[in-house]
Amino acid sequence: MRISVIIPAYNVERFIEKAITSATQHSEVYEVIVVDDGSTDDTCSIIEKLQKTNAKIKLFYHEGNLNKGRSATRNKAIREATGNFISFLDADDYYLENRFINDSKVFKNNAGCEGVYNAVGFQFYRQASEQEKKNPMLNTINRVVPPHELFEAVVSSKYGYLHLNGLTVKKEVFDTVGYFNENLKVAEDSDFIYKLALKHSICTGIIDAPLAMRGIHDINIFDQVEIYKIYNIKMYESVIKWSCENKIALSKIDRTLHFLWLFKFKEGNSLFTDSWYWIKFCLTTPRILFSPLWLKYFPVVRKRQLLFPFIYNIKKR
């Protein structure tokens, strides 16, 4: 394995040295590709200092030192990578010492395996809230899931969640899945993971102990609930359109539509607004327009229980 570790970096002077050092220590890591996303603190000077003592570290910038967001920054890193495997690490997170030992075994022992996922733990740099203390201490799928069932597991979250820090994939998967969606400010990781699970054979790695740690601090973007309300919907739209273009089974598209509408209905829009949204969306996805899914997810049909409770209750008797 020649693993290229992808690290997008933006104003992470507090964390970046630990992240990079945790990646370079592994013999399987061929290079650590860090792309600066227009940092205005000492992030780059710290990386440049580390480069002098370790040839694995490669630092890149966007043209004009612009800030382009996480998706564009990861995409540039992937294009610059020369390894045959890709792993991800956020700049405020870090790998543990056994991160890649089992990955190499899984790839070797499973013909056709194109990716491996592992558990990720939590490193609190602030006081954990009471709710956080109640949450599971691992970010993971909590049971072995056959690759052909992984999409259902991740889209429904019924067995937990995957995190990019625990994922290792063959670089060639980007030729079919595509890169990170640069139109998504957040949820771009879920967008990529869903598409990956739909298209490729992704195997279970170590899921009962962390192989990487996720930093929890006061400026985590995943705490910005209002942004996620907007972009979770955009993420499902992205996956659905991609699925239609890539001839993914309608049954899989059906499941994605189910979760799209769970989020849409939470917006509390009028029936007319939701219906007009659905008409416009289907006009951009002809495969849905000319399938039974067009009627199944038409808002009048989806809201029939709320609109016609008397009739619905008679049918239930």
Residue, then its C-alpha position, 0 to 999 in steps of 0.5 A: m500500500r502507498i497511502s496518500v493522506i489528505i488533510p485540508a487545513y484552514n486556520v488550524e495552528r492549534f492542531i495541525e502539527k499533531a495531525i500531520t505527525s500522527a499520519t507520517q508515523h505510519s509505514e503505509v503512508y507514502e505521503v501526506i498531502v496538505v492543502d491550505d485553504g487560505s489560512t490567516d494564522d500560523t498554520c502554513s509556517i508550522i507545516e513548512k517547518l515540519q516539511k524540513t524534517n520529513a519528506k513525506i509532507k507536501l504542502f499545496y495552496h489554492e491559486g491566489n491563496l484563496n479560501k475555497g472550502r473543504s470540498a475544493t480543498r480535498n479535491k485539490a489534494i486528491r488530484e495532487a496525490t500520487g499514492n494508490f490509496i487515499s485516506f482522509l484526516d481533518a486538520d484538527d483530528y489525529y490517527l492512532e498508532n495502529r491506524f493502517i495495520n488491519d486495512s492492509k489485511v482487509f484489502k489483501n484478503n477480500a478480492g474486489c474490496e475497494g475501501v475499508y471503514n473503521a471506528v473513530g473516537f472523540q477527543f474533547y478539547r472543551q467541556a463535554s455537554e450532558q447530551e454528549k456524555k450520553n452519546p456513544m464514544l465511537n463514530t462507527i457502524n457498530r456491526v459487520v455489514p456486507p458491502h451490498e448492504l452498506f448503503e442502506a446502513v449508512v443512509s438510514s443510520k440504523y447501525g451508526y455512522l461512518h467518518l472520513n477519518g476511518l476510511t481508506v479507499k483505492k484512488e481509482v474509486f474517484d474515477t467512478v464516484g467523482y470528487f467531493n461536491e464543491n456546492l456543499k458547504v457541509a454534508e459533503d462527506s455524507d454525499f461522498i460516502y453514500k455515493l461510494a457505498l452505492k457504487h463500490s465494495i466497501c468492507t468492514g475494518i475495526i469497528d469496536a475500537p478507534l483508529a483515529m480521534r475526532g477533535i471536539h472544540d468550540i469552533n466545530i462546523f458540525d455544531q452549526v445546526e442551521i447550515y445543516k438544515i439547508y445542506n442536508i437537503k442539498m446533499y440528498e438532492s445531489v445523491i439522487k441526481w448522481s444515482c439517476e445519472n449512474k443507473i443506480a437501482l430505483s430501489k436505492i433511489d427510493r430510499t434516498l428520496h424517503f430521507l429527502w422528504l423527511f427533511k423537506f417536511k420538517e421545513g413546514n412548507s405549504l402543500f403548493t410549495d412542496s408540490w412545486y419543488w417536486i415538479k421542478f426537481c423531477l424535471t431535472t431528473p427524467r428517470i424519476l419523472f418517468s418512473p413510479l417514484w414520481l407519483k409515490y413522492f408527490p407531496v399530496v400522496r406523501k401527506r395523505q395521512l395528514l390531509f385525509p386522516f378520516i379516510y386513512n383511519i378507515k383503511k387502518r381498521 
